[in-house]
Amino acid sequence: MATARRAKLPFGRAHREAHVAERVGWLRAAVLGANDGIVSTASLIVGVAAAAQGRSEILVAGVAGLVAGAMSMAAGEYVSVSSQADAEKADLARETRELAEQPESELKELTAIYERRGLDPELAGKVSAQLMAGDALAVHAREELGISEITTARPLQAALASALTFSAGAALPLAAAALAPDRWIVLLVSGVAIVALAVLGALGARAGGAPIRTAVLRVTFWGATALAVTAGIGKLFGVAA
């Protein structure tokens, strides 16, 4: 019995399945940006506060960390993902030439791919020929190069997601520092950062379909470690006891 790929909904609309892989382009950059914003800004604030600096110095350091970090994350994501996009374009250009100059070799190559996936040679040949009669480049990009609409590099999307989520993450410890009494800044900023990291880990795991407990423990452990190290350094080099 054949299994329907799409379930018909009322008014003739077809059901479309949502897959985690569709989010991979922005999810990685968003989680990385928010995590870095929380950890780096909170650590900077805690380090400066532990060195017994005044509130104005702490807030200036926090704001500077937010702005510089957001720009750095955006630039870093854009450059790295652009490099991936350039590599994909080069591969697609080469594949386009090979399809134009050696169509028979490309057909054999695609047939061999399907044979390795379990199709018998005759069926693999028929499937390959039929697919290449349509959009041959798209077929070879997906099957041979692993490039598809879902996984293709999007530099601007990654840069914006990273910068915005870094700023949002950094704003949390910065707000805590602005509102906390002077003697409680280190404790409250650290607490807000740990809670925010736990929530971020849970949300990222849920969006990515990963185990929530593992993600939360991982992100809070490394966040707490970073805070402890910078607080220790601040105390070591502080100007007051």
C-alpha positions in Angstrom: 0.0 0.0 0.0 1.4 3.4 -1.0 1.8 5.9 1.8 0.7 9.4 1.1 3.4 12.0 1.4 1.0 14.9 2.1 -2.2 14.8 4.1 -5.1 16.8 2.7 -6.4 19.5 4.9 -9.8 21.3 4.7 -10.3 23.6 1.8 -7.8 21.6 -0.3 -4.6 22.8 1.5 -1.8 20.2 1.8 0.0 19.6 5.1 3.6 20.6 5.1 6.0 19.0 7.5 8.4 21.3 9.4 11.9 19.9 10.0 14.6 21.0 12.4 17.1 21.1 9.5 15.2 24.1 8.0 16.3 26.2 11.0 20.0 25.3 10.8 21.0 28.4 8.9 19.9 30.9 11.6 19.7 28.7 14.7 23.4 28.1 15.1 24.3 31.7 14.7 21.4 32.8 17.0 22.3 30.4 19.8 26.0 31.2 19.5 25.3 35.0 19.5 23.0 34.9 22.5 25.3 32.6 24.5 28.4 34.7 23.7 26.5 37.9 24.6 25.5 36.6 28.0 28.8 35.0 28.9 31.3 37.6 27.6 29.3 40.7 28.9 28.5 39.1 32.3 32.1 38.0 32.6 33.4 41.5 31.7 31.1 43.1 34.2 31.9 40.6 37.0 35.6 41.0 36.4 35.5 44.8 36.5 33.2 44.8 39.6 35.4 42.3 41.4 38.3 44.7 40.8 36.3 47.1 43.0 35.6 49.6 40.3 32.8 52.1 40.5 29.4 51.6 38.9 30.1 54.1 36.1 33.2 52.1 35.1 31.3 48.9 35.2 28.5 50.1 33.0 30.9 51.7 30.5 32.7 48.4 30.3 29.4 46.5 29.8 28.1 48.8 27.1 31.5 48.8 25.3 31.5 45.0 25.5 27.9 44.8 24.1 28.6 47.1 21.1 32.1 45.6 20.3 30.9 42.1 20.7 27.8 42.5 18.5 29.9 44.0 15.7 32.5 41.4 16.1 30.0 38.5 16.0 28.3 40.0 12.9 31.6 40.5 11.1 32.9 37.0 12.1 29.7 35.2 11.0 29.5 37.2 7.7 33.1 36.4 6.8 33.0 32.7 7.8 29.6 32.0 6.2 30.7 34.0 3.1 33.7 31.7 2.7 31.3 28.7 2.8 29.1 30.4 0.2 32.1 31.1 -2.0 33.1 27.4 -1.8 29.6 26.3 -2.7 29.5 28.7 -5.7 32.8 27.4 -6.9 31.5 23.8 -6.6 28.3 24.6 -8.4 30.2 26.4 -11.2 32.4 23.4 -11.7 29.4 21.0 -11.7 27.7 23.2 -14.3 30.7 22.9 -16.6 30.9 19.1 -16.1 27.2 18.7 -16.9 27.6 20.7 -20.1 30.8 19.0 -21.2 30.4 15.5 -19.9 26.7 14.7 -19.4 27.3 10.9 -19.8 29.9 10.8 -17.1 27.7 12.8 -14.8 24.8 10.4 -15.4 27.1 7.5 -14.5 28.2 9.3 -11.4 24.7 9.9 -10.3 23.7 6.3 -11.1 26.6 5.1 -8.9 25.4 7.2 -6.0 22.0 5.7 -6.1 23.4 2.2 -6.4 25.5 2.7 -3.3 22.2 3.7 -1.6 20.7 0.4 -2.4 19.0 0.7 -5.8 19.7 -2.0 -8.3 21.7 -0.8 -11.4 18.7 -0.8 -13.8 16.5 1.2 -11.5 19.3 3.5 -10.4 20.0 4.3 -14.1 16.3 5.0 -14.8 16.0 7.3 -11.7 19.1 9.2 -12.6 18.1 9.7 -16.2 14.7 10.9 -15.2 16.0 13.3 -12.6 18.7 14.7 -14.9 16.0 15.4 -17.5 14.7 18.0 -15.1 17.0 20.2 -13.1 20.3 18.3 -13.4 22.3 20.8 -11.5 20.0 20.8 -8.5 20.1 17.0 -8.4 23.9 16.8 -8.5 24.2 19.7 -6.0 22.0 17.8 -3.5 23.2 14.2 -4.1 26.9 14.7 -5.0 27.8 18.0 -3.1 25.3 17.9 -0.3 24.1 21.4 -1.1 20.3 22.1 -0.9 18.0 25.0 -0.3 17.9 24.2 3.4 21.7 23.9 4.0 22.9 26.6 1.6 25.0 29.3 3.2 23.3 32.7 3.9 26.0 35.1 5.2 23.7 38.1 5.8 21.1 36.0 7.7 23.8 34.5 9.9 25.4 37.9 10.6 22.1 39.6 11.5 21.0 36.7 13.7 24.3 36.6 15.5 24.5 40.4 16.1 20.9 40.8 17.3 21.0 37.8 19.6 24.4 38.8 21.0 22.9 42.2 21.9 19.8 40.7 23.5 22.0 38.3 25.5 24.4 41.0 26.6 21.5 43.3 27.6 20.5 41.0 30.4 23.7 41.2 32.6 24.0 44.8 31.7 20.5 45.6 33.0 21.3 43.6 36.2 24.4 45.6 36.8 22.5 48.9 36.3 19.8 47.9 38.8 21.7 46.0 41.4 23.1 47.6 44.6 26.8 48.2 44.4 27.8 45.4 46.8 25.5 42.8 45.1 26.6 43.5 41.5 28.9 40.4 41.2 26.3 38.1 42.7 23.3 39.3 40.9 24.9 39.6 37.5 26.3 36.1 37.9 22.9 34.8 38.9 21.1 36.4 36.0 23.7 35.1 33.6 23.4 31.5 34.8 19.6 31.6 34.7 19.6 33.2 31.2 22.1 30.6 30.0 19.9 27.8 31.3 16.9 29.2 29.6 18.9 29.7 26.4 20.2 26.1 26.5 16.7 24.8 26.9 15.2 26.9 24.1 18.1 26.0 21.8 17.7 22.3 22.5 14.0 22.4 22.0 14.3 24.3 18.7 17.0 21.9 17.5 15.3 18.7 18.7 18.2 17.9 21.2 18.0 16.7 24.8 17.2 19.7 27.0 18.9 18.5 30.2 22.3 17.9 28.5 22.1 21.3 26.7 21.3 23.2 30.0 24.1 21.5 32.0 26.6 22.1 29.2 25.9 25.8 28.8 25.6 26.6 32.5 28.8 24.8 33.4 30.9 26.7 30.9 29.2 30.0 31.7 29.8 29.5 35.5 33.5 28.6 34.7 34.0 31.8 32.7 32.4 33.9 35.4 34.5 32.4 38.1 37.7 32.8 36.2 37.1 36.5 35.4 35.9 37.2 38.9 39.2 35.7 40.2 41.3 37.7 37.8 39.4 40.9 38.9 40.0 40.2 42.5 43.7 39.4 41.8 44.3 42.7 40.0 41.8 44.8 41.9 42.7 48.2 43.2 40.8 47.7 46.5 40.3 44.9 48.9 
